Amino acid sequence: MSTNEYQTLNRIEISRSNILSNVALIQKQHPKFKVIPVLKSNAYGHGLKQVAEILNEADCAFVAVDGYFEAAQIRNLTKHPILVLGYIRPENVKLLDTKKCSFVVQDIRGLQAFGELGKPVRIHLELNTGMNRLGLSEGELLDYLEELRRHRQITLEGIMSHLADADNGQNDSWTHDQVKQFDRMVKAIKKAGFSPRYIHIAQTAGSTKVKSVYANSIRLGIGLYGINPLNESDAHFRDLQKLQPVLELKSTVIKIVDLKKGDKVSYNGIFTAPQNMRVGILPLGYYEGVPRELSNKGVVAYENKAFPIVGRVCMNHTMVNLKDVDIRVGDEVTIISSDPTSGNSVQAICQSHDIFNYLFVTKLSSSIKRVIV
């Protein structure tokens, strides 16, 4: 059976023009900076291969992923170099594509493992400036640089850090402190004789706030997909308000059930029909990424009209009140809209139901077919 011909019941559409528009927006705001789109976690749930393909039309320094398993999926699809952000086990370095990929290496054992390959390797050094998750502290830096000097075929291509509080809408002091420490450490690295080409500390939220002496690149994560990580109370919220949502999730009505007044729907009977009514059954649920929080609360759209979700969202099914509209089996509805003003946009769903927007999109099942539109 050809996967290109098989008609799926659920489909995620990815807007080519909106992806490219979001990259262009950040480039316009920071004309002297290189943009590094981040495609980790299946491109934040949007589709790793599809987004990598679209970005072939953009001017990017790299495309970044978390693990090498992601890099392996796109290394023959993307024209861009790949930056692998996540930790690599030293015993695995001999298996890696060091021509197509650069690697974040933050410990001496990792340096030694890459050095033992006896061939050119490009690395980025992560600095711990307050996130206290990964990266070298200032006290570890000199020993690391001494080890790096011993491996002539390893090029320090980049330096990076990660901001812990860039989406704080009330106080940016922690972010500013991190930038000061970052610049101090970068200065020490340069003084030691290294000249990294790419220096990056800011992600989407931080791009609006960071004033680094040395940074020349931005990692574009959630903003690549048209989602503003800042709250409306943040003074920089409007800087990212022209980002365009990229994703739409569509499904198909597979059955219509006629309910009588008093009939219940789905698990635990949390919805009771207030009168005779029609309910449409959709073949996706919380496994596919429809949060249970939408039970009896969310909406889907059909021909620009909203239809309430009724009853408990199931693992693979969701029920919808069809009202008196002539919807039939086989008709298509929109679960997530790319229209930011819609009641079922990512922003509206997350704000209305207290759902973390990163979690919402990354939980969209990889089993759903992605198509570029």
VOPAGU-2260 file (C-alpha; in pm, 1 decimal, decimal comma):
REM VOPAGU-2260
SITE   aa  ch    i         X         Y         Z
SITE  MET   A    0       0,0       0,0       0,0
SITE  SER   A    1     143,1     337,0     -98,8
SITE  THR   A    2     164,3     573,3     196,5
SITE  ASN   A    3     117,5     861,5     -47,9
SITE  GLU   A    4    -220,7     729,1    -160,0
SITE  TYR   A    5    -359,1     617,3     177,3
SITE  GLN   A    6    -619,6     866,8     297,1
SITE  THR   A    7    -560,2     935,4     664,0
SITE  LEU   A    8    -834,3    1039,0     906,0
SITE  ASN   A    9    -612,2    1289,4    1085,6
SITE  ARG   A   10    -365,0    1531,6     930,8
SITE  ILE   A   11    -127,5    1803,2    1046,5
SITE  GLU   A   12     -67,4    2077,5     792,1
SITE  ILE   A   13     253,6    2279,5     813,1
SITE  SER   A   14     261,4    2619,7     643,3
SITE  ARG   A   15     573,4    2667,1     435,3
SITE  SER   A   16     520,2    3041,7     399,8
SITE  ASN   A   17     467,7    3096,9     773,2
SITE  ILE   A   18     785,0    2906,8     869,5
SITE  LEU   A   19     987,9    3116,5     626,5
SITE  SER   A   20     813,1    3434,4     739,9
SITE  ASN   A   21     902,4    3365,8    1103,3
SITE  VAL   A   22    1269,7    3316,3    1017,6
SITE  ALA   A   23    1265,0    3636,0     812,1
SITE  LEU   A   24    1105,9    3831,5    1099,1
SITE  ILE   A   25    1385,3    3741,1    1341,2
SITE  GLN   A   26    1647,8    3808,7    1074,3
SITE  LYS   A   27    1497,7    4151,7    1010,6
SITE  GLN   A   28    1496,5    4232,3    1381,3
SITE  HIS   A   29    1858,8    4117,0    1418,1
SITE  PRO   A   30    2026,1    4181,7    1080,2
SITE  LYS   A   31    2379,3    4122,5    1210,5
SITE  PHE   A   32    2293,0    3785,4    1365,8
SITE  LYS   A   33    2284,9    3435,1    1222,2
SITE  VAL   A   34    1966,3    3237,9    1289,6
SITE  ILE   A   35    1981,5    2877,2    1410,1
SITE  PRO   A   36    1633,6    2717,7    1385,0
SITE  VAL   A   37    1580,2    2448,7    1649,2
SITE  LEU   A   38    1413,8    2127,1    1528,8
SITE  LYS   A   39    1442,9    1913,6    1841,0
SITE  SER   A   40    1152,8    1703,1    1970,8
SITE  ASN   A   41    1014,9    1635,9    1623,1
SITE  ALA   A   42    1040,2    2007,1    1543,8
SITE  TYR   A   43     839,4    2093,4    1854,9
SITE  GLY   A   44     578,1    1842,5    1742,2
SITE  HIS   A   45     542,2    1993,0    1396,3
SITE  GLY   A   46     737,1    1732,1    1198,3
SITE  LEU   A   47    1115,9    1709,1    1184,2
SITE  LYS   A   48    1155,0    1611,2     819,8
SITE  GLN   A   49     889,5    1850,9     692,4
SITE  VAL   A   50    1033,7    2153,2     873,9
SITE  ALA   A   51    1389,3    2063,2     768,8
SITE  GLU   A   52    1275,5    2049,7     407,3
SITE  ILE   A   53    1105,4    2389,9     428,9
SITE  LEU   A   54    1414,4    2548,2     584,1
SITE  ASN   A   55    1619,2    2463,3     276,8
SITE  GLU   A   56    1470,4    2786,0     141,3
SITE  ALA   A   57    1596,2    2991,7     437,9
SITE  ASP   A   58    1936,1    3142,2     514,2
SITE  CYS   A   59    2039,5    2957,7     831,8
SITE  ALA   A   60    2374,7    2902,5     998,6
SITE  PHE   A   61    2262,7    2556,5    1114,0
SITE  VAL   A   62    1954,4    2361,2    1194,9
SITE  ALA   A   63    1977,9    2238,9    1553,5
SITE  VAL   A   64    1852,5    1913,0    1702,6
SITE  ASP   A   65    1883,3    1756,2    2045,3
SITE  GLY   A   66    2007,6    1405,5    1969,4
SITE  TYR   A   67    2204,1    1243,3    1691,0
SITE  PHE   A   68    1905,5    1018,2    1615,7
SITE  GLU   A   69    1732,1    1336,2    1494,5
SITE  ALA   A   70    2034,8    1447,8    1294,1
SITE  ALA   A   71    2045,0    1109,7    1121,4
SITE  GLN   A   72    1686,3    1154,9    1002,2
SITE  ILE   A   73    1752,0    1483,2     824,4
SITE  ARG   A   74    2119,6    1482,0     726,2
SITE  ASN   A   75    2029,3    1380,2     369,7
SITE  LEU   A   76    1730,2    1617,6     357,3
SITE  THR   A   77    1875,9    1945,5     476,7
SITE  LYS   A   78    2127,7    2158,6     291,3
SITE  HIS   A   79    2233,2    2320,0     619,9
SITE  PRO   A   80    2494,6    2200,9     867,8
SITE  ILE   A   81    2340,7    2034,6    1172,5
SITE  LEU   A   82    2418,6    2133,6    1531,0
SITE  VAL   A   83    2361,1    1850,0    1778,4
SITE  LEU   A   84    2283,1    2014,6    2111,9
SITE  GLY   A   85    2244,0    1707,8    2332,0
SITE  TYR   A   86    2495,2    1492,0    2515,7
SITE  ILE   A   87    2683,8    1228,9    2315,4
SITE  ARG   A   88    2813,8     915,6    2486,9
SITE  PRO   A   89    3192,4     904,9    2429,1
SITE  GLU   A   90    3176,1     546,8    2301,9
SITE  ASN   A   91    2939,6     661,0    2023,1
SITE  VAL   A   92    3153,4     933,4    1866,0
SITE  LYS   A   93    3312,6     690,8    1617,9
SITE  LEU   A   94    2967,1     637,7    1465,5
SITE  LEU   A   95    2888,7    1004,0    1399,8
SITE  ASP   A   96    2882,4    1206,3    1079,3
SITE  THR   A   97    3142,0    1471,4    1164,3
SITE  LYS   A   98    3130,6    1629,5     818,6
SITE  LYS   A   99    2763,3    1724,9     825,9
SITE  CYS   A  100    2731,6    1780,8    1201,5
SITE  SER   A  101    2879,3    1996,2    1473,7
SITE  PHE   A  102    2847,6    1885,2    1835,8
SITE  VAL   A  103    2806,2    2050,5    2172,2
SITE  VAL   A  104    3087,2    1904,5    2385,0
SITE  GLN   A  105    3107,0    2022,0    2742,2
SITE  ASP   A  106    3329,6    1774,7    2924,3
SITE  ILE   A  107    3690,5    1664,5    2891,9
SITE  ARG   A  108    3600,5    1299,7    2832,6
SITE  GLY   A  109    3396,8    1407,7    2531,8
SITE  LEU   A  110    3687,1    1613,7    2399,3
SITE  GLN   A  111    3920,1    1317,8    2434,1
SITE  ALA   A  112    3680,3    1086,3    2255,5
SITE  PHE   A  113    3646,8    1322,4    1957,9
SITE  GLY   A  114    4021,8    1383,2    1959,2
SITE  GLU   A  115    4090,9    1010,2    1933,3
SITE  LEU   A  116    3905,5    1000,6    1599,7
SITE  GLY   A  117    4204,5    1159,6    1430,7
SITE  LYS   A  118    3993,1    1365,0    1191,8
SITE  PRO   A  119    3845,6    1716,3    1185,5
SITE  VAL   A  120    3558,4    1780,6    1426,9
SITE  ARG   A  121    3368,0    2103,1    1491,6
SITE  ILE   A  122    3235,4    2162,8    1841,3
SITE  HIS   A  123    3037,7    2420,0    2036,6
SITE  LEU   A  124    3114,6    2473,8    2403,0
SITE  GLU   A  125    2819,2    2524,6    2635,7
SITE  LEU   A  126    2875,4    2754,0    2933,9
SITE  ASN   A  127    2675,7    2732,4    3256,3
SITE  THR   A  128    2572,9    3088,3    3335,6
SITE  GLY   A  129    2299,5    3012,2    3587,3
SITE  MET   A  130    2069,6    2752,0    3435,0
SITE  ASN   A  131    2268,7    2492,1    3634,2
SITE  ARG   A  132    2166,5    2214,9    3401,8
SITE  LEU   A  133    2447,4    2164,1    3150,1
SITE  GLY   A  134    2762,4    2352,5    3059,4
SITE  LEU   A  135    3098,2    2443,8    3209,2
SITE  SER   A  136    3129,0    2671,1    3511,1
SITE  GLU   A  137    3394,1    2943,1    3516,9
SITE  GLY   A  138    3608,4    2728,5    3747,2
SITE  GLU   A  139    3615,4    2444,4    3493,0
SITE  LEU   A  140    3693,0    2657,7    3189,8
SITE  LEU   A  141    4075,2    2673,5    3198,0
SITE  ASP   A  142    4118,2    2294,4    3233,5
SITE  TYR   A  143    3879,9    2244,9    2941,9
SITE  LEU   A  144    4069,0    2487,3    2719,2
SITE  GLU   A  145    4401,2    2321,8    2807,3
SITE  GLU   A  146    4260,5    1986,3    2699,9
SITE  LEU   A  147    4116,7    2138,5    2383,2
SITE  ARG   A  148    4463,3    2265,1    2283,2
SITE  ARG   A  149    4589,7    1906,3    2285,1
SITE  HIS   A  150    4350,0    1811,7    2004,1
SITE  ARG   A  151    4452,3    2009,4    1698,2
SITE  GLN   A  152    4185,9    1861,3    1475,1
SITE  ILE   A  153    3902,7    1982,9    1697,5
SITE  THR   A  154    3780,3    2330,6    1603,2
SITE  LEU   A  155    3598,3    2540,9    1860,1
SITE  GLU   A  156    3336,4    2658,6    1613,3
SITE  GLY   A  157    3093,0    2801,4    1867,3
SITE  ILE   A  158    3018,9    2903,6    2224,1
SITE  MET   A  159    2672,0    2890,3    2372,1
SITE  SER   A  160    2471,1    2917,4    2690,4
SITE  HIS   A  161    2102,9    2890,6    2778,6
SITE  LEU   A  162    1882,3    3149,2    2947,6
SITE  ALA   A  163    1675,1    3024,9    3238,6
SITE  ASP   A  164    1429,2    3312,0    3280,9
SITE  ALA   A  165    1397,5    3491,0    2948,1
SITE  ASP   A  166    1016,5    3460,7    2949,2
SITE  ASN   A  167     983,3    3643,8    3282,2
SITE  GLY   A  168     751,4    3932,7    3205,2
SITE  GLN   A  169     816,2    4120,9    3526,9
SITE  ASN   A  170    1189,9    4114,1    3591,9
SITE  ASP   A  171    1481,0    4058,1    3352,0
SITE  SER   A  172    1758,4    4084,8    3612,0
SITE  TRP   A  173    1845,3    3712,5    3604,0
SITE  THR   A  174    1871,9    3724,3    3226,1
SITE  HIS   A  175    2098,8    4028,7    3238,8
SITE  ASP   A  176    2318,0    3861,3    3501,7
SITE  GLN   A  177    2351,5    3553,3    3281,4
SITE  VAL   A  178    2455,3    3767,0    2985,5
SITE  LYS   A  179    2721,3    3944,5    3192,8
SITE  GLN   A  180    2865,9    3611,3    3306,6
SITE  PHE   A  181    2849,6    3475,9    2952,1
SITE  ASP   A  182    3040,2    3773,1    2813,2
SITE  ARG   A  183    3300,1    3742,3    3087,7
SITE  MET   A  184    3358,9    3376,2    3001,3
SITE  VAL   A  185    3363,6    3440,8    2625,9
SITE  LYS   A  186    3622,2    3713,2    2682,3
SITE  ALA   A  187    3840,8    3462,4    2870,1
SITE  ILE   A  188    3808,0    3210,1    2586,6
SITE  LYS   A  189    3907,7    3467,6    2329,0
SITE  LYS   A  190    4196,5    3583,9    2546,2
SITE  ALA   A  191    4316,6    3222,6    2554,2
SITE  GLY   A  192    4356,5    3239,4    2176,0
SITE  PHE   A  193    4033,1    3084,0    2046,7
SITE  SER   A  194    3818,7    3251,6    1779,6
SITE  PRO   A  195    3476,5    3083,0    1762,7
SITE  ARG   A  196    3267,2    3182,3    1464,3
SITE  TYR   A  197    2925,3    3142,6    1627,7
SITE  ILE   A  198    2838,7    3279,1    1972,3
SITE  HIS   A  199    2483,5    3226,7    2092,8
SITE  ILE   A  200    2298,2    3264,2    2421,2
SITE  ALA   A  201    1947,8    3378,7    2325,1
SITE  GLN   A  202    1648,0    3169,1    2228,7
SITE  THR   A  203    1323,8    3321,4    2094,0
SITE  ALA   A  204    1226,5    3499,9    2415,8
SITE  GLY   A  205    1582,8    3605,5    2490,9
SITE  SER   A  206    1628,9    3751,2    2143,6
SITE  THR   A  207    1420,0    4048,6    2254,6
SITE  LYS   A  208    1620,3    4113,1    2572,6
SITE  VAL   A  209    1983,6    4007,2    2537,9
SITE  LYS   A  210    2248,8    4273,7    2491,3
SITE  SER   A  211    2568,7    4072,0    2469,5
SITE  VAL   A  212    2901,7    4216,7    2365,1
SITE  TYR   A  213    2993,0    3898,4    2178,9
SITE  ALA   A  214    2675,9    3714,6    2071,6
SITE  ASN   A  215    2623,9    3697,9    1695,1
SITE  SER   A  216    2370,0    3415,6    1658,4
SITE  ILE   A  217    2019,3    3332,4    1785,1
SITE  ARG   A  218    1862,9    2990,8    1840,5
SITE  LEU   A  219    1508,5    3023,0    1710,0
SITE  GLY   A  220    1297,6    2761,7    1889,7
SITE  ILE   A  221     927,5    2805,6    1966,5
SITE  GLY   A  222     918,1    3126,4    1760,7
SITE  LEU   A  223    1002,2    2931,5    1444,6
SITE  TYR   A  224     658,1    2774,0    1477,0
SITE  GLY   A  225     477,3    3105,5    1525,2
SITE  ILE   A  226     423,7    3079,5    1900,7
SITE  ASN   A  227     504,6    3381,9    2115,4
SITE  PRO   A  228     669,3    3262,3    2440,1
SITE  LEU   A  229     616,0    3596,0    2615,9
SITE  ASN   A  230     310,4    3697,2    2815,8
SITE  GLU   A  231     113,9    4004,6    2717,9
SITE  SER   A  232     237,8    4172,0    3036,1
SITE  ASP   A  233     595,2    4153,9    2906,9
SITE  ALA   A  234     725,9    4480,6    2762,7
SITE  HIS   A  235     873,2    4283,1    2471,7
SITE  PHE   A  236     556,5    4088,2    2388,9
SITE  ARG   A  237     481,4    4298,9    2082,3
SITE  ASP   A  238     829,6    4236,1    1940,0
SITE  LEU   A  239     719,1    3880,2    1866,0
SITE  GLN   A  240     353,0    3939,7    1797,4
SITE  LYS   A  241     396,8    3922,0    1418,9
SITE  LEU   A  242     509,4    3558,8    1437,2
SITE  GLN   A  243     266,3    3346,1    1236,0
SITE  PRO   A  244     138,5    3010,2    1367,9
SITE  VAL   A  245     250,7    2728,2    1142,4
SITE  LEU   A  246      35,3    2429,4    1233,4
SITE  GLU   A  247    -320,5    2313,5    1174,2
SITE  LEU   A  248    -455,8    1980,3    1299,0
SITE  LYS   A  249    -750,9    1839,5    1108,8
SITE  SER   A  250    -966,5    1532,7    1165,7
SITE  THR   A  251   -1261,9    1352,0    1009,8
SITE  VAL   A  252   -1610,6    1276,2    1139,0
SITE  ILE   A  253   -1627,3     895,7    1134,0
SITE  LYS   A  254   -1970,1     844,5    1295,8
SITE  ILE   A  255   -2273,8    1045,7    1402,0
SITE  VAL   A  256   -2469,2     939,2    1709,3
SITE  ASP   A  257   -2825,7    1060,5    1770,9
SITE  LEU   A  258   -2872,1    1123,8    2143,3
SITE  LYS   A  259   -3197,9    1153,2    2326,8
SITE  LYS   A  260   -3244,3    1398,7    2609,2
SITE  GLY   A  261   -3077,1    1249,5    2917,8
SITE  ASP   A  262   -2828,7    1027,2    2730,7
SITE  LYS   A  263   -2469,1    1042,9    2850,7
SITE  VAL   A  264   -2149,8    1054,4    2643,6
SITE  SER   A  265   -1809,2     892,3    2696,3
SITE  TYR   A  266   -1633,2     786,0    3018,0
SITE  ASN   A  267   -1783,2     870,3    3355,3
SITE  GLY   A  268   -2087,9    1031,0    3195,5
SITE  ILE   A  269   -1968,0    1386,1    3255,8
SITE  PHE   A  270   -2191,6    1512,5    2974,0
SITE  THR   A  271   -2566,0    1460,1    2965,3
SITE  ALA   A  272   -2763,9    1561,3    2657,5
SITE  PRO   A  273   -2990,2    1855,0    2755,8
SITE  GLN   A  274   -3215,8    1772,8    2460,7
SITE  ASN   A  275   -3219,0    1549,0    2155,7
SITE  MET   A  276   -2896,5    1617,8    1968,1
SITE  ARG   A  277   -2634,8    1489,2    1722,8
SITE  VAL   A  278   -2280,4    1405,3    1830,8
SITE  GLY   A  279   -1992,9    1351,3    1588,3
SITE  ILE   A  280   -1715,0    1104,8    1668,0
SITE  LEU   A  281   -1358,9    1203,9    1576,4
SITE  PRO   A  282   -1081,5     940,1    1553,5
SITE  LEU   A  283    -824,3    1110,7    1774,1
SITE  GLY   A  284    -782,9    1171,7    2145,8
SITE  TYR   A  285    -519,3    1233,5    2408,8
SITE  TYR   A  286    -276,1     986,0    2252,1
SITE  GLU   A  287    -278,9    1193,5    1934,8
SITE  GLY   A  288    -244,1    1513,3    2138,5
SITE  VAL   A  289    -596,0    1635,3    2223,6
SITE  PRO   A  290    -559,2    1721,2    2594,0
SITE  ARG   A  291    -807,8    1571,9    2840,3
SITE  GLU   A  292    -842,0    1926,8    2974,3
SITE  LEU   A  293   -1061,7    1994,6    2670,0
SITE  SER   A  294   -1324,0    1745,8    2792,5
SITE  ASN   A  295   -1658,7    1930,5    2798,3
SITE  LYS   A  296   -1468,6    2258,2    2740,5
SITE  GLY   A  297   -1281,7    2271,0    2411,6
SITE  VAL   A  298   -1408,6    2346,9    2062,5
SITE  VAL   A  299   -1337,4    2233,6    1707,0
SITE  ALA   A  300   -1417,9    2427,6    1392,4
SITE  TYR   A  301   -1618,1    2350,5    1080,8
SITE  GLU   A  302   -1662,0    2615,0     811,5
SITE  ASN   A  303   -1539,0    2881,0    1056,0
SITE  LYS   A  304   -1799,8    2790,1    1318,2
SITE  ALA   A  305   -1714,4    2652,8    1663,2
SITE  PHE   A  306   -1854,7    2321,4    1786,8
SITE  PRO   A  307   -1812,6    2218,8    2151,8
SITE  ILE   A  308   -1630,6    1905,0    2260,1
SITE  VAL   A  309   -1866,4    1701,5    2477,7
SITE  GLY   A  310   -1784,6    1430,6    2727,2
SITE  ARG   A  311   -1445,8    1297,1    2825,9
SITE  VAL   A  312   -1170,0    1306,1    2563,8
SITE  CYS   A  313   -1068,6     940,6    2515,2
SITE  MET   A  314    -733,8     790,2    2420,6
SITE  ASN   A  315    -821,9     780,5    2049,4
SITE  HIS   A  316   -1163,7     946,8    2021,8
SITE  THR   A  317   -1322,7    1285,8    2082,8
SITE  MET   A  318   -1692,8    1367,2    2070,4
SITE  VAL   A  319   -1834,1    1691,4    1933,2
SITE  ASN   A  320   -2176,8    1856,9    1953,7
SITE  LEU   A  321   -2279,9    1899,7    1589,0
SITE  LYS   A  322   -2572,5    2126,3    1677,4
SITE  ASP   A  323   -2812,8    2162,6    1384,2
SITE  VAL   A  324   -2546,2    2199,4    1116,5
SITE  ASP   A  325   -2549,6    1958,3     824,5
SITE  ILE   A  326   -2222,7    1781,4     901,4
SITE  ARG   A  327   -2191,4    1430,3     762,6
SITE  VAL   A  328   -1963,1    1130,8     805,5
SITE  GLY   A  329   -1646,2    1202,8     610,6
SITE  ASP   A  330   -1656,1    1577,8     665,7
SITE  GLU   A  331   -1339,4    1740,1     798,0
SITE  VAL   A  332   -1309,1    1955,7    1110,2
SITE  THR   A  333   -1019,2    2161,9    1245,4
SITE  ILE   A  334    -893,8    2070,1    1590,8
SITE  ILE   A  335    -610,0    2327,1    1601,8
SITE  SER   A  336    -634,2    2639,0    1389,2
SITE  SER   A  337    -342,8    2844,6    1258,1
SITE  ASP   A  338    -559,3    3156,1    1292,7
SITE  PRO   A  339    -436,8    3318,6    1616,0
SITE  THR   A  340    -776,7    3484,2    1668,0
SITE  SER   A  341    -961,6    3150,8    1663,9
SITE  GLY   A  342   -1089,9    2987,7    1981,7
SITE  ASN   A  343    -903,6    2670,4    1887,8
SITE  SER   A  344    -563,9    2826,2    1811,0
SITE  VAL   A  345    -267,8    2705,3    2014,3
SITE  GLN   A  346    -262,7    3032,8    2203,9
SITE  ALA   A  347    -634,9    3027,4    2283,5
SITE  ILE   A  348    -639,7    2660,8    2386,9
SITE  CYS   A  349    -340,6    2699,2    2616,4
SITE  GLN   A  350    -458,3    3022,5    2775,0
SITE  SER   A  351    -814,4    2903,2    2827,5
SITE  HIS   A  352    -721,3    2566,9    2978,3
SITE  ASP   A  353    -393,6    2651,9    3157,2
SITE  ILE   A  354    -183,7    2428,2    2932,3
SITE  PHE   A  355     188,4    2490,7    2872,0
SITE  ASN   A  356     214,0    2575,2    2502,3
SITE  TYR   A  357     547,3    2395,1    2449,5
SITE  LEU   A  358     400,5    2079,7    2605,2
SITE  PHE   A  359      85,0    2104,9    2396,2
SITE  VAL   A  360     256,0    2107,8    2057,0
SITE  THR   A  361     538,6    1866,0    2140,1
SITE  LYS   A  362     281,2    1608,7    2255,0
SITE  LEU   A  363     120,2    1589,6    1910,2
SITE  SER   A  364     170,4    1227,3    1812,4
SITE  SER   A  365     431,3    1145,0    1551,1
SITE  SER   A  366     180,1     892,2    1413,4
SITE  ILE   A  367     -25,6    1175,9    1262,4
SITE  LYS   A  368      61,8    1240,9     899,8
SITE  ARG   A  369     232,9    1575,9     841,0
SITE  VAL   A  370     197,9    1755,9     509,4
SITE  ILE   A  371     349,2    2082,3     387,6
SITE  VAL   A  372     102,9    2335,5     250,9
